[in-house]
Amino acid sequence: MASISGSARRRARVRAAGYWTATAAVAAELAVGGVWDIARIPYVRDLVTHLGYPSYFLVLLGTWKVLGAIALLVPRRALVKEWAYAGAFYTYTGAVVSHLTTGYAVGEVGVLAVLTALTVLSWALRPPGRMPASKSRVQRAGATIGRAGPHPR
């Protein structure tokens, strides 16, 4: 019995380490990238312009990135975290598509793919306290429905 609980503790530590590593990487990129976007540094401004977006788009995107980074790191507010994960996922996958369709800076697609994967990993490994309560209710209801059979119509 002691080895099972020790193994479970080890898995929990590895899961927590994976969650925080992925979350820290995504939050750091969102925060730094967001500040660069808001400041419209020349490299970022030129990149966005070559991709076909107006430079004012950077201020909007950068603001949401910084807010998303904060949302991922602060405790509680699970529903806001869900929106932050969705925003990060859309940002990274949208950037991949933009780079591929324009053929501009295609070398960055690998980095964007890694950031997309880290976002999904962080979302998948998040502890129950960082999940919306409704998700837990839905999972419990699904387990109950699965045992009881389908609902009568």
Buried (B, 14 or more C-beta within 10 A) or exposed (E): EEEEEEEEEEEEEEBEEBBBBBBBBBBEBBBEBBBBBBEBEEEBBBBBBBBEEEEEEBBEBBEBBBBBBBBBBEEEBBBBBBBBBEBBBEBBBEBBEBBEEEEBBEEEBEEBBEBBEBBBBBBEBBEEEBBBEEEEEEEEEEEEEEEEEEEEE
